[in-house]
Amino acid sequence: MHKPIRSYPGSSYWILVVFVPAVMVLAAQPASASDETLAKQLTAAKLLPKGTSHKFLRNGAQLIVELSHYPAADERTQKIDSLLIARTIMHAEPASADSVITRFLKDNEAGSYTDVMISNRQVVGADAGIMGSAELLSEVEAIPIAASDSPEVRYAKYCAAAGRAQDHKDCREAEHMYAQAFKESPEAARKDSKYFEGMVKLAKSYADRFDTEYEEHIYKCLLDALPTAPAFDSLVAMRHMYAHFAGKENWTAAEAVAKQLVDLEKASGAPQSAQLASDLQLLGASRRKQGNLKDARSDYEEALGIKTKIFGADNAALADALEGLGDCYADEKESGKAYEYYNKSKILYDQAVAARNSKDRISYDTYRTIMVRLKEKMGKKVGP
């Protein structure tokens, strides 16, 4: 068994902490507990130094234990006590507390404190003896916050901690850190590509674990905090968001993402690009799916105009925009116009499959797939 040791300044004693197997404790504890019960658990465990007071702050499944009049300022002792507090709480409330922050207030510096976050993985690892004390404590996040720190500085500290938690595959810990970062400065988060890149990565981690509820929660948080700066990684993250919402056929959310994506690209002052045209087509598709055919056609026409300027009128890069316009006219029951645009699209694909330049050529398998799709839209007059 691994035995972390802690001491307090001015004391003449050492407290020996021994971790016991988690299964034994979990089996003996109820699935949930009130804050009053948790307070009794902490008091009974005699974890806190004499004179230390505490209170609980909750944010969903995240619990903050705020300590005042705590005598030890060294980070190692704070980490050990945080681990013991988190262990006691998670054993008492395993179903609803998946990470615990212990906040050590600095009584002589109002507004200054250190947040130490402990994940469920770290508690389980310590209980099972999987992680040695040195390894365990090195992974524990301690985030010092000074009263003089600006909201932007506080945001940066929590966001960096979230990234490190992701490196350790502590998804829920990372989620709580990102939430705290956003709370400290929503404006800084919306301008920071690292926030959106990290949150999308977190959503994908949940998807890989089939944690659909958590995955959806992350995408909802992102939808409520769309970027305000056209950083490259932020735009990439937004395209992943669009793909997610489109895959769920949540076209209202998909439109909101695509609209902000297009607006940011246009506001950047950069020359119109093929990427902007593709993003306009995303916007057009989401609007068409909701029956807003006028605006959808406008989006596809704008995309077509940009691509024509870049590639010329006879390039296969225009084909998907033409097909999108055909879809809009088909939805409007204008079969003649729909056929016209579908046929223009087909002609460009016909040229692309036979192109001599490999850069412009598409594979025959791709071509056949496209022709099957167009045949369904146009009828049997079209075929490879």
QUIZI-V103768 format. One line per field, one symbol per residue. psi: psi as a letter, one per 20 degrees, with the letter a starting at -180 (. if undefined). A space follows every 10 residues. Layout:
BEGIN
psi=???
END
This chain:
BEGIN
psi=qpnqpqrqpi qkqqpppppr phhgghhiqr hrqrhgghgh ggghilhqqp ipqqqppqnc ipppoppqkp hpiqhghggg hggggggggh hhmhhioiqp ppooqohjnp iqrppopprh ghgggggijh pqgggghhip ppoppqhipr hhggghghgg hgghhhhjkn ghggghghgh ghhgnhghgh iohhghghhg hgghghghjk mgghghgghg ghhilqqjpl qghghghhhg gghghhhikn hgggggghgh ggggghiijq qprhggghhh hgggghhghj jmhghghggh hggggghghg irikqihigh hghghggghg hjkmhghghg hghgggghhg hhhjphohhi qqqhgggggg hgghghhhaj ipq.
END
